[in-house]
Structures are given as structure tokens and as C-alpha cells.
Amino acid sequence: MKKSKLSIILLILLSSPLYGKENNQDKSQEKETSNDVITVKATSIKNKETFSSLLLNNREEIKGKQLEQIKTNTIGNTVSKVAGVQAEGFGPNAARPVIRSLSGNRVGILVNNLPINDVSFISGNMPIPVDMNRINEISISKSSEALLYGGSSSGGAIHLWDDRIMTQFPEKAISGAVTFNGSTNNGNGGSVNIKFSNKENWIFNLSGATKRVSKYKIPTRSKVGACYSYQQLKDHSALRDQCQVDMKVFTSRNPEAYPYISEFWKKYQVEYELSEDDKYTFKDKDYFSGIGYVDNEPNLRYKPGSPTSIEHVTPPKHYVENNNNEIPNSFLKSQSGNASLSYIGDDGYLGFSVTDFQTSYGVPGYAYLTTKTTRERYKPVSVSNSNRRIDIQGKHDHLAPFLRDSAFYYSYSESKDEELVGQIASSVFNTKSHQLALETAHTPLFNRLNGAFGINGNYRDLKTSGYDAYLPSVLTKEYGIYWVESLNLSPFELTAGYRKGYTQHNLNIPANYNRGRGQGSNLQNRHFDTSANTLALSFTPIDEWTLKLQQNISYRAPEINELYTHGPHYAYLIEEQGNSEFNTEKSKSIELSSVIEIGNFSNKLNLYKTDYSGFKFRRLTGISRGAGPVMEWDDTDLETKGLEYEFKYLYEMPHDHNLTFTLFGDFVENKSKRKLFIAGHYLPNLPNEKHGISIYYQHDELTAFSSATYYKKQKESGGLMYGGDMAFPSYTLVDAGIGKKYHLDKVDVSVDFIINNLTDTEARPASSQLKYLVPLPGRNYGINVKIDF
């Protein structure tokens, strides 16, 4: 990060409280409620939040109109326009969130306070078993939440909230909502939700949703221009792999450069399996045992001064020819259903829920080069997920004079994930998991000290099968216990917490199991002791300004893909080798944040730095096999640093017309403290720096918005190819929309028109794993209709 950027932001950070000291807190809170803006500082305890998360106070919320404007088919793409957050894309149907350049095993995804125990951390093309149609609120923690959930959230967490278990009573005995979503380039879908209550204690809730996409349209060809450049393809074998192009480049001896034809070659060509290149020689004689030297035959094709070798290049041939202006193999089918029963009393609630989720979609542009599933060379790749989950959760307030509340959360899920080559299952993952979390908060001590104590556990039984399975079956058990306290010494507030955990991986390997080859073939059971601690100091010199400095330290246990992968991983076009000798990964982060609210103006700034010891990542080896380049899991010491900002101003016009202007952006870099083979000092797929502006208009029930987000060209990402990767150009994404809510006799009807990628820009995010093969979808016109009754 450039020093000039840091200097400017630090100057703003320190001087911004001087803009004014008007105390208009009530007005500010009213502004936030009406416009559904992102809020940082919690003002009340909500049923959905754990008390410990409120004490840490690190989350930002997206809900209401703002969520409806940015919601997509994937979690990653939905939150990707938030400062500090991007998406690790495998096409429009699969994208995990990236927080401050980190994803996968370090960024937790939770539904209603419990982590999702899926296999998408193994491969980003795998589905996350959540129906985005049913999500009504998202909370984002860009700081570590390892204190609460362990090392899988050491890089932050995304919290998803839905109504699978009701915690508040509806106003009517029978109520609900029906939605319809139609679009020109994002498929069609809909949902229905019906709630039945006896107006006293019981609520029965039924809901379902469906989504269908046949294909996504794009403004140009699917593959990047370099995939059609003869010279670039000829010069870079790794580019040919990324582009999925067959093109043979090899050299042979030039017969015209050699004056003689070898007599030895003539006699022993068949016996010694000599090649055509052995036919020509500079020597005028060959030696034969028992005979002596024999004159070689002159080469009649000899031309003095000719080059000694000839380069041969076969015409480039794409694995699969794609149609222009569409993303190949980009279909999506998903559906979900939920039934729940809740009891709500004066002192808490208890709920039971059953959820079924089914999805299947194509992975754009992928066809397997080498696979045991079929003798045909190239087949389209798709994935499917079938997930059934049971949730039980409850909360009780005022248990005793010294207890504020206690809550518990439990889930059991069975999930089947498949990677399909054509119609044949290449890799199959069957997962059964139990998750339990308990937390108790005490009442304030001396009117100053608030705290909570919690335990959580995770049991995951993963069984693998399929012709190309690259992971063994593994049983994972995780346990953790934590304590967090917050001391109010106004204008200071001190928050501290500690966690102790344990992780165990037990292999289930049959006698005839193929362990593969290379580093990943050494498979063994592992167990790890983990821990995390948090220390934060908040300073609120005036009501309008809070400055916070916090430090997080955590030790993360390696995940099973880092330890045990050992074969072709076609989603990444590589052969992947884990390392079961890994030890825990340490992260130490420090963050300075500022929140200012002065009248109708608000400002948020975050400056952070994280140092990793034993950071786990895939490293190129320089070896290639049938599946592509061989990559091994390795570790290094890594430094991540960056900055995020947001400025917001509400302009109030006469007759209740309001305009909200928002300016936001982020910078991030991660750098290895040792030079990495091929990649250099930077890790691959580092996200783009981004800056954006949005305008939100509201008058009574009429709303409108427009936003533009600029993504800067990424020049500091680590290489995945000899000779350097391509630097993809910068781009700007523009969205707009307008909507209105109508209050009819017994129903409320909301109608919203939205345009995504208004300028039909070809956008290839630097963090996307498929950036050589597919861009983001092109322009989309959408209509969303919601009927509340």
C-alpha cells in the first residue's frame, strides 16, 4: 500500500471530529431506520444476535431495501460491493465471499448463529446450501471472529438470517408473503411464506422458494482475448491450460543443418527405439564395437548455416467451442422448503425447524482433460447438492438475578455433493454433521461489567467416493469454550475475550484405497490444540465519535483439504497435493476504526494489518501431469494490510424528499515475507482495489437508487504462469433501480425494477478463479414483486 494513501486517510481519521459537534442522535437513528443503511454500533439486543457478538461490536448489517437491491444467486456476489469484501468466483452460480483478500477456510459462513458445515471450502465451485431467496438480513464481520467460532472465522464471517425459526410474533393470526422475481439475464424465481399463530404463544411457519436460470448473456466472447491470440498461446503453456486450449509446441532436429546420416541409426533404429532426431549427425564417422569406425553417409539435404532445430506448432483447438455472447454451461436449478414450529413466551422462545435444499448448476467453461469417468476427452462439468437440515434453538431471559439470558443452537444436517462429468459422478461427498452452541450472559456487575460465556462443538463425518475422488473419508471433531467481558469506563470501554479449542481429524481409509502420489500420499490422523484472544479499547470523547483499537490473535487448525488432498482437482485445472505434516496457523491482527455520526453526516474508516505465521496456500511446483500443473499445499509468513472507508450524507428536501449520498472504497494487499516459486512475493487472485458511489432517493413509499463501483486494475497479484499472469483491465459496474410500495385493502404490494451492469461492461474480477474463461454476466433487467398479507 502506498504511503500517500495512508497519510491522507490518517489525516481524515484524526481531523474528522472537527467537522462539527451537533448532537442529533435521535434524528440520526431515524435516518438509519428509514433508509436501511449499514449500521455498525448496536443500540439494542436483538433475539437473533448472541450477546457476545454485541459485546465485540464488529458487525455491519445489510437488510431491507438495500439487501433487495444487491441480492444475487450467491452469497459472495451479494456482499461483493461492501467495502473490504469481494467474491471468489466460479461463475455466476458459485461464489464464496472474500474478506480482506481471505476466503475459504478462514472466512466463516453462518446461518442463524451456526456455521454451515458444507464442502465449499474444499473447492469454490461447490454449492453453499443456502437459498438466497429466503435470506432477509446479512451481518458482516470483517474482523476476526475466531474468539466465538474458532479458526475457520479468523479472517471474518458472513452471518445470514432467515425466518426458519420465528422469534417474534406476527401481527395477524394468518400472515405471510409471496414474491416473484423475473429478469432478462438472471433467471426467474419466486417464494412463498405463510405464518399461522394462535395470537398467544405458538407460531407455525411454512415457506418455499424456487429459482431457474437457463443461461447468462455477456457482451463479448466468454474467454479473454488472449485465449484467441496465436502468439500468446504459443508462448505460454500455462495460458493454454487456463484457456482450455489444445496446442502442441515442440521442436525437432532440422535435417538441413546436419551434413551426415548416422550409420549407427540405420543399423540399430528398431532395436534401440531410436527417434527420427537421432538420424542426423555432425560426425563423419560412427564407431561400432569389433569393427571400428565406419563412414557416415553424406546428407544430400544439408545446407550450411541452417538452424539446428525446427519449431512445430499445431493449430489451437479449444476443448469446447463456445457460442458468442453467452456464458457456456451456466444453467441453475434450485428449490427449498421449510417448516417450523415456535413457542414464544414473555421470557424467551423455543423453535424447531426442518429445511430441505436442492440445487444443481453448470460450472462455466469446464471440461475434464483427464478423467477415469469416460473415454471421451471433454465433458461439461456440473455440480449438485442435496441438503436436509434440522434446527432447534431457544433463548430464555432473566434466568436468575445474576444471569441476563441463556441461548442454545443445535443443527443436524445430511448433505450430498456431487461433481459430475457429463452424467457420471466424478467426486461424491456425503456429509453428516452435528453442531451445538450454548451461551450464557450475566447481568451487569457494578453497572459497568457485561460478559458472556459459551461453548460450541462440531461433529462432521465426511465420506468420499467417485472415480476421481481427491480426498479420503475423514471424521472431524471440534470443540471450543470462550469467555468475553466488556468494561464500561466512560468515555472508554475495554473488551477482552479468550477461547480454548481442540480439533481432531480421523481418517477412514479402506485397505485398497488409492493414496495417490507426491506429497499428499502421506496420510495420517491429526489433532490440534487451538486458541484465540481479543483485546479492544474504545474511546468515545463525544457522542458523535467513537475510536476503537483492537487486537486479535488466533491459532487455526489446518482443514482436511490442506492436509489430505492427493490427486487431480479439475475445478482448478490442477493436480493438488496436501501436506499432513502441517501445524497450526497463527494470525495476529491489529485494527484501528473510527465511526462518526454528526447530524446527517456519517463516516466509517478501518485501517488494519494482519501477520500470519504458517499461512497455508497452494504453491506451484513447476511440474505438470495429465490434469494440469501440480500444486502443493505449503506455508509461509504473510502480511495482509489494507484500509476501508465510507462517507454518507443524508440531504433532506422539502415535503419529505430525501437523498442519501454514499462514497465507499477499499485497498488491500497481501505479501509473503519470502519469495515464492513463480508467484513471487504476492499470492495469486488478490482482489481488485475498488471505489464506489451511490445515491438513494426516498419519498414516502417511493424509492430509487443508482450506484457505480470502479474496480482498479490489479498489478500486484501473484503469478500462476511462467512469464507472469495477465493483468486484467479495470472496469466499472453501474446498477440502478426504482420501486414503490402500495397499501391496498388487506395486502401490501411492493414492485421494484432493477438494472444490473447497466453499461453492459465486460468485467473479470482479479479474485475470480475463472477469469480467463468467463466474465461477470452482462446487462440485466429485473422486476421483483412482493405481496405481504
Long-range contacts (C-beta under 8 A, 24 or more apart in sequence): 1-641, 1-642, 1-643, 1-667, 1-669, 5-643, 5-667, 6-607, 6-643, 9-605, 9-607, 9-643, 9-645, 10-607, 12-605, 12-645, 13-592, 13-594, 13-605, 13-607, 16-545, 16-594, 16-596, 16-603, 17-541, 17-542, 17-544, 17-545, 17-596, 19-596, 19-598, 19-601, 20-544, 20-598, 20-599, 20-601, 21-542, 21-544, 21-598, 22-544, 22-598, 22-599, 23-543, 23-544, 24-598, 24-599, 24-600, 25-543, 25-597, 27-599, 27-600, 28-597, 28-599, 28-600, 28-602, 31-600, 31-650, 34-658, 34-698, 35-65, 35-66, 35-650, 35-658, 35-660, 35-696, 35-698, 36-63, 36-64, 36-65, 36-66, 36-67, 37-66, 37-648, 37-660, 38-62, 38-66, 38-82, 38-646, 40-595, 40-604, 41-546, 41-595, 47-167, 47-168, 47-349, 47-395, 48-112, 48-113, 48-137, 48-161, 48-167, 49-139, 50-113, 50-148, 50-407, 50-439, 50-452, 50-454, 51-404, 51-405, 51-407, 51-439, 51-441, 51-450, 51-452, 52-147, 52-148, 52-439, 52-441, 52-452, 52-454, 52-482, 52-484, 52-497, 53-141, 53-145, 53-148, 55-450, 55-451, 55-452, 55-484, 55-485, 55-486, 55-495, 55-497, 56-141, 56-143, 56-145, 56-147, 56-148, 56-484, 56-495, 56-497, 56-534, 56-536, 57-495, 57-538, 58-141, 58-142, 58-143, 58-145, 59-139, 59-140, 59-141, 59-159, 60-139, 60-140, 60-141, 60-142, 61-137, 61-138, 61-139, 61-140, 62-137, 62-138, 62-139, 62-140, 63-136, 63-137, 63-138, 65-703, 65-739, 67-135, 67-136, 67-137, 67-138, 68-752, 68-784, 69-705, 69-735, 69-737, 69-752, 69-754, 70-735, 71-132, 71-135, 72-132, 72-186, 73-132, 73-186, 73-187, 73-211, 73-213, 73-332, 73-334, 74-128, 74-132, 75-109, 75-128, 75-130, 75-132, 75-158, 75-160, 78-132, 78-138, 79-138, 79-140, 79-158, 81-690, 81-692, 81-707, 81-709, 82-140, 83-644, 83-645, 83-646, 83-664, 83-665, 83-666, 83-690, 84-142, 84-606, 84-642, 84-644, 84-666, 84-668, 85-140, 85-142, 86-687, 86-688, 86-690, 86-765, 86-767, 87-765, 87-767, 87-768, 88-124, 88-685, 88-767, 88-768, 88-769, 89-124, 89-765, 89-767, 89-768, 89-769, 89-770, 89-771, 89-776, 90-124, 90-125, 90-363, 90-364, 90-571, 90-768, 90-769, 90-770, 91-125, 91-327, 91-330, 91-362, 91-363, 91-364, 91-365, 91-770, 91-774, 92-213, 92-216, 92-327, 92-330, 92-332, 92-364, 92-776, 92-777, 93-127, 93-213, 93-330, 93-332, 93-361, 93-362, 94-120, 94-124, 94-125, 94-126, 94-127, 94-361, 94-363, 94-383, 95-124, 96-120, 96-121, 96-124, 96-128, 97-158, 98-687, 98-767, 99-140, 99-142, 99-155, 99-156, 99-158, 100-142, 100-155, 100-156, 100-608, 100-610, 100-640, 100-642, 100-668, 101-640, 101-642, 101-668, 101-669, 101-670, 101-683, 101-686, 101-687, 101-767, 102-155, 102-156, 102-640, 103-155, 105-151, 105-152, 105-556, 105-559, 105-561, 105-562, 105-616, 106-151, 106-152, 106-153, 106-154, 106-155, 106-156, 106-556, 107-153, 107-155, 107-156, 107-157, 107-158, 108-145, 108-149, 108-152, 108-153, 108-156, 108-157, 108-158, 109-157, 109-158, 109-160, 110-149, 110-157, 110-158, 110-159, 110-160, 111-159, 111-160, 111-161, 111-162, 112-160, 112-161, 112-162, 112-164, 112-165, 112-391, 112-393, 112-409, 113-159, 113-393, 113-409, 113-437, 114-391, 114-409, 114-410, 114-411, 114-435, 114-437, 115-149, 115-152, 115-153, 115-435, 115-458, 117-413, 117-431, 117-433, 117-435, 117-458, 117-460, 118-385, 118-387, 118-415, 118-417, 118-431, 119-415, 119-417, 119-429, 119-431, 119-462, 121-152, 121-559, 121-561, 122-429, 122-471, 122-559, 122-560, 122-561, 122-565, 123-419, 123-561, 123-569, 123-571, 123-572, 124-571, 124-769, 125-363, 125-366, 125-383, 125-419, 125-571, 125-769, 126-383, 126-385, 126-417, 126-419, 126-429, 127-359, 127-361, 127-383, 127-384, 127-385, 127-417, 129-357, 129-359, 129-385, 129-387, 129-389, 129-413, 129-415, 130-160, 130-357, 131-209, 131-211, 131-334, 131-335, 131-336, 131-357, 133-179, 133-181, 133-189, 133-190, 133-191, 133-209, 133-211, 133-336, 134-162, 134-163, 134-164, 134-191, 134-193, 134-207, 134-209, 134-336, 134-338, 135-160, 135-161, 135-162, 136-161, 136-162, 136-163, 137-161, 142-606, 142-644, 143-550, 143-552, 143-589, 143-591, 143-608, 144-532, 144-534, 144-552, 144-554, 144-587, 144-589, 146-499, 146-532, 146-552, 146-554, 146-556, 146-587, 147-482, 147-484, 147-497, 147-498, 147-499, 147-532, 147-533, 147-534, 147-552, 147-554, 148-454, 148-456, 148-482, 148-484, 148-499, 149-456, 149-480, 150-456, 150-478, 150-480, 150-499, 150-501, 150-503, 150-530, 150-532, 150-556, 150-557, 151-501, 151-530, 151-532, 151-554, 151-555, 151-556, 151-557, 151-584, 151-585, 152-556, 152-559, 154-532, 154-552, 154-554, 154-556, 154-585, 154-587, 155-587, 163-193, 163-205, 163-207, 164-205, 164-207, 164-338, 164-340, 164-353, 164-355, 164-391, 165-205, 165-340, 165-342, 165-351, 165-352, 165-353, 165-391, 165-393, 166-195, 166-203, 166-205, 166-340, 166-342, 166-344, 166-349, 166-351, 167-342, 167-344, 167-349, 167-351, 167-395, 168-344, 169-197, 169-199, 169-203, 169-344, 170-195, 170-197, 170-203, 172-197, 173-197, 173-198, 173-199, 175-788, 175-789, 176-788, 176-789, 177-786, 177-787, 177-788, 177-789, 178-786, 178-787, 178-789, 179-784, 179-785, 179-786, 179-787, 180-784, 180-785, 181-211, 181-782, 181-783, 181-784, 181-785, 182-782, 182-783, 183-780, 183-781, 183-782, 183-783, 184-217, 184-779, 184-780, 184-781, 184-782, 185-216, 185-217, 185-756, 185-777, 185-778, 185-779, 185-780, 185-781, 186-213, 186-216, 186-756, 186-777, 186-780, 186-782, 187-211, 187-212, 187-213, 187-214, 187-332, 188-212, 201-343, 201-344, 201-345, 202-341, 202-342, 202-343, 202-344, 203-340, 203-341, 203-342, 203-344, 204-339, 204-340, 204-341, 205-338, 205-339, 205-340, 205-341, 205-342, 206-338, 206-339, 207-337, 207-338, 208-335, 208-336, 208-337, 208-338, 209-334, 209-335, 209-336, 209-337, 210-334, 210-335, 210-336, 211-332, 211-333, 211-334, 211-335, 212-332, 212-333, 213-330, 213-331, 213-332, 213-333, 213-361, 214-331, 215-326, 215-327, 215-330, 215-331, 216-326, 216-327, 216-330, 216-777, 216-778, 217-325, 217-326, 217-327, 217-777, 217-778, 217-779, 218-325, 218-326, 218-327, 218-762, 218-774, 218-775, 218-776, 218-777, 218-778, 219-325, 219-760, 219-761, 219-762, 219-778, 219-779, 220-324, 220-325, 220-762, 220-775, 221-322, 221-324, 221-325, 222-322, 222-324, 222-326, 222-327, 222-328, 222-364, 222-365, 222-773, 222-774, 222-775, 223-318, 223-322, 223-365, 223-772, 223-773, 223-774, 224-726, 224-728, 224-764, 224-771, 224-772, 224-773, 226-726, 226-772, 227-318, 227-772, 227-773, 230-316, 233-316, 234-313, 235-723, 236-721, 236-722, 236-723, 237-624, 237-722, 238-629, 238-720, 238-721, 238-722, 239-721, 239-726, 239-772, 240-316, 241-573, 241-628, 241-629, 242-573, 242-720, 242-721, 242-772, 242-773, 243-318, 243-772, 243-773, 244-318, 244-319, 244-320, 244-365, 244-366, 244-367, 244-369, 244-573, 244-773, 245-316, 245-317, 245-318, 245-319, 246-314, 246-316, 246-317, 246-318, 246-319, 247-313, 247-314, 247-315, 247-316, 247-317, 248-312, 248-313, 248-314, 249-311, 249-312, 249-313, 249-314, 250-311, 250-312, 251-309, 251-310, 251-311, 251-312, 252-276, 252-277, 252-309, 252-310, 252-312, 253-277, 253-279, 253-280, 253-308, 253-309, 253-310, 254-306, 254-307, 254-308, 254-309, 254-310, 255-279, 255-280, 255-299, 255-301, 255-302, 256-301, 256-302, 256-303, 256-306, 257-302, 257-303, 257-306, 257-307, 257-308, 257-309, 258-282, 258-299, 258-302, 258-308, 259-284, 259-298, 259-299, 259-302, 260-284, 260-296, 260-297, 260-298, 260-299, 261-296, 261-297, 261-298, 261-299, 262-286, 262-296, 263-288, 263-294, 263-295, 263-296, 263-297, 264-288, 319-367, 319-369, 319-377, 319-378, 320-365, 320-367, 320-378, 320-380, 322-365, 325-778, 327-364, 327-365, 327-774, 327-775, 327-777, 328-362, 328-364, 328-365, 328-380, 328-774, 329-362, 329-363, 329-364, 329-365, 329-366, 329-380, 329-381, 329-382, 330-361, 330-362, 330-364, 330-774, 331-361, 331-362, 331-382, 332-359, 332-360, 332-361, 332-362, 333-359, 333-360, 333-361, 334-358, 334-359, 334-360, 334-361, 335-359, 340-391, 347-396, 347-397, 347-398, 348-394, 348-395, 348-396, 348-397, 348-405, 349-394, 349-395, 350-392, 350-393, 350-394, 351-391, 351-392, 351-393, 351-394, 352-390, 352-391, 352-392, 353-390, 353-391, 353-392, 354-388, 354-389, 354-390, 355-387, 355-388, 355-389, 355-390, 355-391, 356-387, 356-388, 357-385, 357-386, 357-387, 357-388, 357-389, 358-384, 358-385, 358-386, 358-387, 359-384, 359-385, 360-384, 360-385, 363-571, 364-770, 364-773, 364-774, 365-770, 365-773, 365-774, 366-570, 366-571, 366-773, 368-421, 368-426, 368-570, 369-570, 369-573, 369-626, 369-627, 369-628, 370-568, 370-626, 370-627, 371-421, 371-426, 371-467, 371-468, 371-568, 371-570, 372-467, 372-468, 373-421, 373-422, 373-424, 373-425, 373-426, 373-467, 373-468, 374-421, 374-422, 374-424, 376-422, 379-421, 379-422, 379-424, 380-421, 380-422, 381-419, 381-420, 381-421, 381-426, 381-570, 381-571, 382-419, 382-420, 383-417, 383-418, 383-419, 383-420, 384-416, 384-417, 384-418, 384-420, 385-415, 385-416, 385-417, 385-418, 386-415, 386-416, 387-413, 387-414, 387-415, 387-416, 388-413, 388-414, 388-415, 389-413, 389-414, 399-440, 401-443, 402-442, 402-443, 403-440, 403-441, 403-442, 403-443, 404-441, 404-442, 404-443, 404-450, 405-440, 405-441, 406-438, 406-439, 406-440, 406-441, 407-438, 407-439, 407-440, 408-436, 408-437, 408-438, 408-439, 409-435, 409-436, 409-437, 409-438, 410-434, 410-435, 410-436, 410-437, 411-435, 418-466, 419-466, 419-468, 419-570, 419-571, 421-468, 424-467, 425-465, 425-466, 425-467, 426-466, 426-467, 426-468, 426-570, 427-464, 427-465, 427-466, 427-468, 427-469, 427-470, 427-471, 428-464, 428-465, 428-466, 428-469, 429-462, 429-463, 429-464, 429-471, 430-462, 430-463, 430-464, 430-465, 431-460, 431-461, 431-462, 431-463, 432-460, 432-461, 433-458, 433-459, 433-460, 433-461, 434-458, 434-459, 435-459, 448-487, 448-488, 448-489, 449-485, 449-486, 449-487, 449-488, 450-485, 450-486, 450-488, 451-483, 451-484, 451-485, 451-486, 452-483, 452-484, 453-482, 453-483, 454-481, 454-482, 454-483, 455-479, 455-480, 455-481, 455-482, 456-480, 462-560, 463-508, 468-567, 468-568, 468-570, 469-567, 470-516, 470-565, 470-566, 470-567, 470-568, 470-569, 470-576, 471-560, 471-561, 471-564, 471-565, 471-566, 472-507, 472-508, 472-509, 472-513, 472-523, 472-564, 473-507, 473-508, 473-509, 474-505, 474-506, 474-507, 474-508, 474-560, 474-564, 475-505, 475-506, 475-508, 476-503, 476-504, 476-505, 476-506, 476-560, 477-503, 477-504, 477-506, 478-502, 478-503, 478-504, 478-557, 480-530, 482-532, 484-534, 490-540, 491-539, 491-540, 491-541, 492-537, 492-538, 492-539, 492-540, 493-537, 493-538, 493-540, 494-536, 494-537, 494-538, 495-534, 495-535, 495-536, 495-537, 495-538, 495-550, 496-533, 496-534, 496-535, 496-536, 497-533, 497-534, 498-531, 498-532, 498-533, 498-534, 499-530, 499-531, 499-532, 499-533, 499-554, 500-529, 500-530, 500-531, 501-529, 501-530, 501-531, 501-532, 501-557, 502-527, 502-528, 502-529, 502-530, 503-527, 503-528, 503-530, 503-557, 504-528, 505-560, 505-563, 505-564, 507-564, 514-567, 515-566, 516-566, 516-567, 516-577, 517-566, 518-566, 518-575, 518-577, 518-630, 518-632, 519-577, 519-578, 519-579, 519-632, 519-633, 520-564, 520-565, 520-566, 520-567, 520-576, 520-577, 520-578, 520-579, 520-580, 520-632, 520-633, 521-566, 521-577, 522-580, 522-581, 523-564, 523-566, 523-580, 524-580, 526-558, 526-563, 526-580, 526-582, 528-555, 528-557, 528-558, 528-583, 528-584, 529-555, 529-584, 530-554, 530-555, 530-556, 530-557, 530-584, 531-555, 544-596, 544-597, 544-598, 545-594, 545-595, 545-596, 545-597, 546-594, 546-595, 547-592, 547-593, 547-594, 548-591, 548-592, 548-593, 548-594, 548-595, 549-590, 549-591, 549-592, 550-590, 550-591, 550-593, 551-588, 551-589, 551-590, 551-591, 552-587, 552-588, 552-589, 552-591, 553-586, 553-587, 553-588, 553-589, 554-586, 554-587, 555-584, 555-585, 555-586, 556-584, 556-585, 556-586, 556-587, 557-584, 558-582, 558-583, 558-584, 558-585, 558-616, 562-616, 562-633, 563-633, 565-633, 567-627, 568-626, 568-627, 568-628, 569-627, 570-627, 571-769, 572-618, 572-631, 572-769, 573-627, 573-628, 573-629, 574-618, 574-627, 574-628, 574-629, 574-630, 574-631, 575-625, 575-627, 575-628, 575-629, 575-630, 575-631, 576-618, 576-631, 576-632, 576-633, 577-630, 577-631, 577-632, 577-633, 578-633, 579-632, 579-633, 579-634, 582-614, 582-616, 582-633, 582-635, 583-614, 584-614, 585-612, 585-613, 585-614, 585-615, 585-616, 585-635, 586-612, 586-613, 586-614, 587-611, 587-612, 587-613, 600-649, 600-650, 600-651, 600-652, 601-647, 601-648, 601-649, 601-650, 602-646, 602-647, 602-648, 602-649, 603-645, 603-646, 603-647, 603-648, 604-644, 604-645, 604-646, 605-643, 605-644, 605-645, 605-646, 606-643, 606-644, 606-645, 607-643, 608-640, 608-641, 608-642, 608-643, 609-639, 609-640, 609-641, 610-639, 610-640, 610-641, 611-637, 611-638, 611-639, 611-640, 612-637, 612-638, 612-639, 612-640, 613-637, 615-672, 617-683, 619-676, 619-677, 619-679, 620-677, 620-678, 620-679, 620-720, 621-677, 622-677, 622-678, 636-672, 636-673, 636-674, 636-676, 637-672, 637-673, 637-674, 638-670, 638-671, 638-672, 638-673, 638-683, 639-670, 639-671, 639-673, 640-668, 640-669, 640-670, 640-671, 641-668, 641-669, 642-666, 642-667, 642-668, 642-669, 643-667, 643-668, 655-699, 656-699, 656-700, 657-697, 657-698, 657-699, 658-697, 658-698, 658-699, 659-695, 659-696, 659-697, 660-695, 660-696, 660-697, 660-698, 661-693, 661-694, 661-695, 662-692, 662-693, 662-694, 662-695, 662-696, 663-691, 663-692, 663-693, 664-691, 664-692, 664-693, 664-694, 665-689, 665-690, 665-691, 665-692, 666-690, 669-716, 672-718, 676-718, 678-719, 678-720, 678-721, 678-722, 679-718, 679-719, 679-720, 680-718, 680-719, 681-718, 682-716, 682-717, 682-718, 683-717, 683-718, 684-717, 684-718, 684-719, 684-720, 684-725, 685-717, 685-766, 685-767, 685-768, 685-769, 686-714, 686-716, 686-717, 686-718, 686-766, 686-767, 687-714, 687-765, 687-766, 687-767, 688-712, 688-713, 688-714, 688-730, 688-765, 688-766, 688-767, 689-714, 701-740, 701-741, 701-742, 701-743, 702-738, 702-739, 702-740, 703-738, 703-739, 703-740, 704-736, 704-737, 704-738, 704-739, 705-735, 705-736, 705-737, 705-738, 706-734, 706-735, 706-736, 706-737, 707-734, 707-735, 707-736, 708-732, 708-733, 708-734, 709-733, 711-763, 711-765, 714-766, 717-766, 726-772, 728-764, 728-766, 728-771, 731-761, 731-762, 731-763, 731-764, 732-759, 732-761, 733-757, 733-761, 733-763, 733-776, 734-758, 734-759, 734-761, 739-784, 746-789, 747-787, 747-788, 747-789, 748-787, 748-788, 748-789, 749-785, 749-786, 749-787, 749-788, 750-784, 750-785, 750-786, 750-787, 750-788, 751-783, 751-784, 751-785, 752-783, 752-784, 752-785, 753-781, 753-782, 753-783, 754-780, 754-781, 754-782, 754-783, 754-784, 755-779, 755-780, 755-781, 755-782, 756-780, 756-782
